[in-house]
């Protein structure tokens, strides 16, 4: 039967490794979306602010690709950092 000192000596590397893994897990920041860049919005809106922008789907349906800059500013996506 191993002595208490031997058990402690054997468990120290395991405890140290577990502490390292926990420290690493808590040091990693959760992923967050950054605030939308004005450049990205301006780039997207350079086309999508055109009310005539559309595409025709294979079914023949015409889909508008217009995005109103005013609506985009008040969209739930804007404060959440979701870009175009």
Buried (B, 14 or more C-beta within 10 A) or exposed (E): EEEEEEEEEEEEEEEEEEEEEEEEEEEEEEEEEEEBEEEEBEEBBEEBBEEEEEEEEEEEEEEEEEBEEEEBEEBEEBEEEEBB
